[in-house]
């Protein structure tokens, strides 16, 4: 088995507490890399779910294939988990060990020690939570970007060992939408009274509803174009008529004189018959 030898293991420090956690975690991770078991600590390889019994409409060959895959995955995880558990447990002092004694999953052991001894600023999770509350759909390009931003902040908090209840994240997501989603929120709240939902389910539903709103908006634009064209033609006609009956300064043409049979073209304010005081002296 590839791995570090006994003499090299003696050089690895034991975890005492916050004072040496960062150094300890870095060296233990390197030791796990050397023994090909890092993935169970990072969560990239997880314990397979319980193998479900064969169902009525499942053939024997399909069940055997499913069982063979399960057996291989379980064997691989068990081997890696055993190595990682030993490396973590053997490199800690008695007090840290008391917090992980009895745990059977390496990733749980790793995260527990990280939450207890990592030198992360305790205020950082609260700051990220504040950023989550300030993240809005209006400030995002679309629902996908909005959801991705919330999910990223949620993951960062969990990586620090400070998880947030899923229903809280769902509440933040639904609270920071635009007024166009008010009806959608009310319907979701009604459904949530009868059935528990996950963040992923709400996120997928939000993306679908955003698509519906966009399709409706595009349809309204298409339906509104004939009327818009009519309005534009009317505006052009009005402007044309206005141009023909007004002077460059906006003065109205004198129709009183025209009605009286006088053909001299002039403007109302310059009419000598209505305003004789403006008649030039001969």
Secondary structure in CASP SS format (residue, H / E / C, confidence):
PFRMAT SS
TARGET T0000
AUTHOR 0000-0000-0000
METHOD secondary structure of the structure
MODEL  1
X C 1.00
X C 1.00
X C 1.00
X C 1.00
X C 1.00
X H 1.00
X H 1.00
X H 1.00
X H 1.00
X H 1.00
X H 1.00
X C 1.00
X C 1.00
X C 1.00
X E 1.00
X C 1.00
X C 1.00
X C 1.00
X C 1.00
X C 1.00
X H 1.00
X H 1.00
X H 1.00
X H 1.00
X H 1.00
X H 1.00
X H 1.00
X H 1.00
X H 1.00
X H 1.00
X H 1.00
X H 1.00
X H 1.00
X H 1.00
X C 1.00
X C 1.00
X C 1.00
X H 1.00
X H 1.00
X H 1.00
X H 1.00
X H 1.00
X C 1.00
X C 1.00
X C 1.00
X C 1.00
X C 1.00
X C 1.00
X C 1.00
X C 1.00
X C 1.00
X C 1.00
X C 1.00
X C 1.00
X C 1.00
X C 1.00
X C 1.00
X C 1.00
X C 1.00
X H 1.00
X H 1.00
X H 1.00
X H 1.00
X H 1.00
X H 1.00
X H 1.00
X H 1.00
X H 1.00
X H 1.00
X H 1.00
X H 1.00
X H 1.00
X H 1.00
X H 1.00
X H 1.00
X H 1.00
X H 1.00
X H 1.00
X H 1.00
X H 1.00
X H 1.00
X H 1.00
X H 1.00
X H 1.00
X H 1.00
X H 1.00
X H 1.00
X H 1.00
X H 1.00
X H 1.00
X C 1.00
X E 1.00
X C 1.00
X H 1.00
X H 1.00
X H 1.00
X H 1.00
X H 1.00
X H 1.00
X H 1.00
X C 1.00
X C 1.00
X C 1.00
X C 1.00
X C 1.00
X H 1.00
X H 1.00
X H 1.00
X H 1.00
X H 1.00
X H 1.00
X H 1.00
X H 1.00
X H 1.00
X H 1.00
X H 1.00
X H 1.00
X C 1.00
X C 1.00
X C 1.00
X C 1.00
X H 1.00
X H 1.00
X H 1.00
X H 1.00
X H 1.00
X H 1.00
X H 1.00
X H 1.00
X H 1.00
X H 1.00
X H 1.00
X H 1.00
X H 1.00
X C 1.00
X C 1.00
X C 1.00
X C 1.00
X C 1.00
X C 1.00
X C 1.00
X C 1.00
X H 1.00
X H 1.00
X H 1.00
X H 1.00
X H 1.00
X H 1.00
X H 1.00
X H 1.00
X H 1.00
X H 1.00
X H 1.00
X H 1.00
X H 1.00
X H 1.00
X H 1.00
X H 1.00
X H 1.00
X C 1.00
X C 1.00
X C 1.00
X C 1.00
X C 1.00
X C 1.00
X H 1.00
X H 1.00
X H 1.00
X H 1.00
X H 1.00
X H 1.00
X H 1.00
X H 1.00
X H 1.00
X H 1.00
X C 1.00
X C 1.00
X C 1.00
X H 1.00
X H 1.00
X H 1.00
X H 1.00
X H 1.00
X H 1.00
X H 1.00
X H 1.00
X H 1.00
X H 1.00
X H 1.00
X H 1.00
X H 1.00
X H 1.00
X H 1.00
X H 1.00
X C 1.00
X C 1.00
X C 1.00
X C 1.00
X H 1.00
X H 1.00
X H 1.00
X H 1.00
X H 1.00
X H 1.00
X H 1.00
X H 1.00
X H 1.00
X H 1.00
X H 1.00
X H 1.00
X H 1.00
X H 1.00
X H 1.00
X H 1.00
X H 1.00
X H 1.00
X H 1.00
X H 1.00
X H 1.00
X H 1.00
X H 1.00
X H 1.00
X H 1.00
X H 1.00
X H 1.00
X H 1.00
X H 1.00
X H 1.00
X H 1.00
X H 1.00
X H 1.00
X H 1.00
X H 1.00
X H 1.00
X H 1.00
X H 1.00
X H 1.00
X H 1.00
X H 1.00
X H 1.00
X H 1.00
X H 1.00
X H 1.00
X H 1.00
X C 1.00
X E 1.00
X C 1.00
X C 1.00
X C 1.00
X C 1.00
X C 1.00
X E 1.00
X E 1.00
X C 1.00
X H 1.00
X H 1.00
X H 1.00
X H 1.00
X H 1.00
X C 1.00
X C 1.00
X C 1.00
X C 1.00
X C 1.00
X C 1.00
X C 1.00
X E 1.00
X H 1.00
X H 1.00
X H 1.00
X C 1.00
X C 1.00
X C 1.00
X C 1.00
X C 1.00
X H 1.00
X H 1.00
X H 1.00
X C 1.00
X C 1.00
X C 1.00
X C 1.00
END
